[in-house]
Amino acid sequence: MDVSPSAMVDRVLQMRQAEVNQEVQVRVLKEAMDTQKSTVAALIAGVTGDMPLATSGEVGTRVNTRA
């Protein structure tokens, strides 16, 4: 099997470019996931917290529940 040096070099360069493309895609994905993580954390922090019981009426004076 006769393989030319230029074909081999071309193939190596293609493989390296594919690796670089894959690394970029993984970094973009990780950045998007980090952004989503911080957004969800902010939303959850806004929803949770002290929710006092109602002081009057039939509903909410005995059990503290959230939807």
C-alpha positions in Angstrom: 0.0 0.0 0.0 1.6 3.2 -1.2 0.6 6.3 0.7 1.8 9.7 -0.4 3.3 12.0 2.2 1.1 14.9 1.1 -2.1 12.8 1.5 -0.9 11.7 5.0 -0.2 15.3 6.0 -3.6 16.4 4.7 -5.3 13.7 6.7 -3.5 14.7 9.9 -4.5 18.4 9.3 -8.1 17.4 8.8 -8.1 15.4 12.0 -6.6 18.3 14.0 -9.2 20.7 12.6 -12.0 18.3 13.5 -10.6 18.1 17.1 -10.4 21.9 17.3 -14.0 22.2 16.0 -15.2 19.6 18.6 -13.4 21.5 21.4 -15.1 24.7 20.4 -18.5 23.1 20.4 -17.9 21.6 23.8 -16.9 24.9 25.2 -19.9 26.7 23.8 -22.2 23.9 25.2 -20.6 24.3 28.6 -21.0 28.0 28.5 -24.7 27.7 27.6 -25.2 25.2 30.4 -23.5 27.5 32.9 -25.8 30.4 31.7 -28.9 28.2 32.2 -27.7 27.1 35.6 -27.3 30.6 36.8 -30.6 31.6 35.4 -32.4 28.7 37.0 -30.7 29.5 40.3 -31.8 33.1 40.1 -35.4 32.0 39.4 -35.4 29.5 42.3 -34.0 32.1 44.6 -36.7 34.5 43.7 -39.4 31.9 44.4 -38.1 30.5 47.6 -37.7 32.4 50.8 -39.7 33.1 53.9 -43.4 32.7 53.2 -45.3 33.7 56.4 -48.6 32.1 57.3 -51.7 34.1 56.7 -52.9 35.8 59.8 -56.6 35.8 59.0 -59.2 33.8 57.1 -59.9 30.1 56.5 -57.0 29.5 54.1 -53.3 29.6 54.8 -53.5 30.0 58.6 -52.4 26.5 59.5 -50.3 25.1 56.7 -47.6 26.9 54.7 -47.7 25.6 51.2 -46.3 26.7 47.8 -47.6 26.0 44.3 
